[in-house]
């Protein structure tokens, strides 16, 4: 995939993944949407414009130009919207951040990586396929896993109150980590936020 930058200023695309529709809003699979909503509110960005088969908003985080987006193509086709935005802005994968749920991590755990496999997360796999690259940044938020339950049923169900508090309680850390990541401090973000909670300096 060819990325031709439209502007001299660097821009990051930050995509929260989920499924559109009220019935999915608070499900485990929509953690990416919910985290992006928190980030957008904190940054004063309104994510409401319909573009790239997504809801998008533009603004700044830490002085860096960002496009925040929520793909409306359902999880397993998320890459279509992300790739369309990347082509339009000429944004290379290294400046794309994807926020999503991860059923292999305990509720509220965070894992930040700048490359790697999808780990079976269908939204990440779609992004990788459409960008033709795995060199994009991903921030995974743990949702846990219920033994004996089909994964497809589990991720589309709502978390218990304790799990919900563990997950949403990390949104400020996700936002802080994003600040570091888009300012080129991904190693610091990984050191400080990967795992179950903020590490003391």
C-alpha positions in Angstrom: 0.0 0.0 0.0 1.4 3.4 -1.0 1.1 6.4 1.4 1.5 9.8 -0.1 1.5 12.5 2.6 -0.9 15.3 1.9 0.5 17.8 4.3 3.9 18.8 5.7 2.7 18.4 9.3 2.8 15.0 10.8 -0.6 13.5 11.7 -1.5 10.4 13.7 -4.6 8.4 13.0 -6.1 6.9 16.2 -8.8 4.3 15.7 -10.9 2.7 18.4 -12.4 -0.5 17.3 -15.9 -1.8 18.0 -19.3 -2.6 16.5 -21.8 0.1 15.6 -25.3 0.0 17.1 -26.9 0.5 20.5 -27.1 -3.2 21.3 -23.3 -3.5 21.2 -22.4 -0.2 22.9 -21.3 -1.5 26.3 -20.2 -4.9 25.2 -16.6 -6.2 25.8 -15.8 -6.0 22.1 -16.6 -2.2 22.1 -13.9 -1.3 24.6 -12.0 0.4 21.8 -14.9 2.6 21.0 -15.4 3.5 24.7 -11.7 4.3 25.2 -11.7 6.5 22.1 -14.8 8.3 23.4 -12.9 9.1 26.6 -9.8 10.2 24.7 -11.9 12.5 22.5 -13.7 14.1 25.4 -10.4 14.7 27.2 -8.9 16.2 24.0 -12.0 18.3 23.2 -12.5 16.5 19.9 -15.9 15.8 18.6 -16.0 12.5 16.8 -19.1 12.9 14.8 -18.3 13.5 11.1 -19.2 10.6 8.8 -16.2 9.8 6.6 -14.2 6.8 5.5 -17.1 4.5 6.7 -16.4 5.8 10.1 -17.1 8.6 12.6 -14.1 10.9 12.7 -12.9 14.0 14.4 -9.7 16.1 14.0 -7.8 17.9 16.7 -4.6 17.9 18.6 -3.2 15.8 21.4 0.0 17.0 23.0 0.5 19.5 20.2 0.3 16.7 17.5 -2.3 16.7 14.8 -4.6 13.7 15.2 -7.6 12.1 13.4 -9.7 10.1 15.9 -12.0 7.6 14.3 -14.5 4.9 15.1 -14.9 2.5 12.1 -18.6 1.7 11.4 -17.9 -1.4 9.3 -18.1 -3.9 12.2 -15.1 -5.3 13.9 -13.9 -7.8 11.3 -13.9 -5.1 8.5 -12.3 -2.3 10.6 -9.3 -2.2 8.3 -11.3 -0.8 5.4 -12.0 2.5 7.3 -8.5 2.7 8.7 -6.8 2.1 5.4 -9.1 4.7 3.6 -8.1 7.3 6.2 -4.4 6.4 5.8 -4.6 6.8 2.1 -6.3 10.1 2.3 -3.9 11.7 4.8 -0.8 9.8 3.6 -0.3 8.4 7.0 2.2 5.6 7.2 1.5 2.6 9.5 4.0 3.8 12.1 1.7 6.8 12.7 -1.5 4.7 13.1 -2.6 3.7 16.6 -5.4 1.1 17.0 -7.1 0.7 20.4 -9.0 -2.6 20.9 -10.1 -5.3 23.4 -8.0 -8.3 24.1 -9.5 -11.5 25.5 -6.1 -13.0 26.4 -5.4 -10.2 29.0 -7.1 -9.9 32.4 -9.7 -7.1 32.6 -8.0 -3.7 32.7 -4.5 -4.9 31.7 -2.9 -2.9 29.0 -0.4 -4.0 26.3 1.2 -1.5 24.0 3.2 -2.7 20.9 4.5 -1.0 17.8 4.3 -4.1 15.6 3.4 -7.8 15.8 0.6 -10.2 15.0 -3.1 -9.8 15.4 -3.2 -12.5 18.1 -6.5 -13.6 16.7 -8.2 -10.3 17.2 -10.3 -9.9 14.0 -10.2 -6.1 13.9 -6.4 -6.0 14.2 -6.2 -8.7 11.5 -8.4 -6.6 9.2 -6.2 -3.5 9.8 -3.1 -5.5 9.0 -4.6 -7.0 5.8 -5.8 -3.6 4.5 -2.6 -1.7 5.4 -0.5 -4.6 4.1 1.6 -4.1 7.2 1.9 -5.1 10.8 4.0 -2.1 11.7 1.3 0.0 13.2 0.9 0.7 16.9 -1.7 -1.1 18.9 -3.0 -0.5 22.4 -4.8 -3.6 23.7 -7.1 -3.4 26.7 -7.8 -6.7 28.5 -11.4 -7.9 28.9 -10.6 -11.4 30.4 -12.0 -14.7 29.2 -14.7 -16.9 30.6 -13.7 -20.5 30.5 -16.2 -22.7 28.8 -17.9 -19.9 26.9 -17.6 -19.4 23.1 -15.3 -16.4 22.5 -17.8 -14.9 20.0 -20.6 -15.0 22.7 -18.2 -13.7 25.4 -16.9 -10.6 23.6 -20.5 -9.6 22.5 -21.7 -9.7 26.1 -21.6 -7.0 28.8 -18.9 -7.3 31.5 -19.8 -7.7 35.1 -19.6 -4.5 37.2 -16.2 -5.4 38.7 -14.7 -6.1 35.3 -16.3 -3.0 33.8 -14.7 -0.9 36.6 -11.3 -2.5 36.0 -11.6 -1.8 32.3 -12.9 1.8 32.3 -10.7 2.7 35.2 -7.7 2.3 32.9 -9.0 4.7 30.3 -7.0 7.7 31.8 -3.9 5.5 31.5 -4.7 4.7 27.9 -5.1 8.4 27.2 -1.8 9.2 29.0 -0.1 6.4 27.1 -1.4 7.7 23.8 0.1 11.1 24.6 3.5 9.5 25.0 3.1 7.3 21.9 2.3 10.1 19.5 5.2 12.2 20.9 7.6 9.4 20.1 7.9 7.9 23.6 6.5 4.4 23.0 9.1 2.7 25.1 8.3 5.0 28.1 4.6 4.3 27.5 5.2 0.5 27.5 7.4 0.7 30.6 4.9 2.8 32.5 1.5 1.4 31.5 1.9 -2.2 30.2 0.3 -4.6 32.7 -2.2 -4.2 35.5 -1.7 -0.6 36.6 0.5 2.5 36.5 4.0 1.9 37.7 5.5 4.4 40.1 8.4 6.5 38.8 
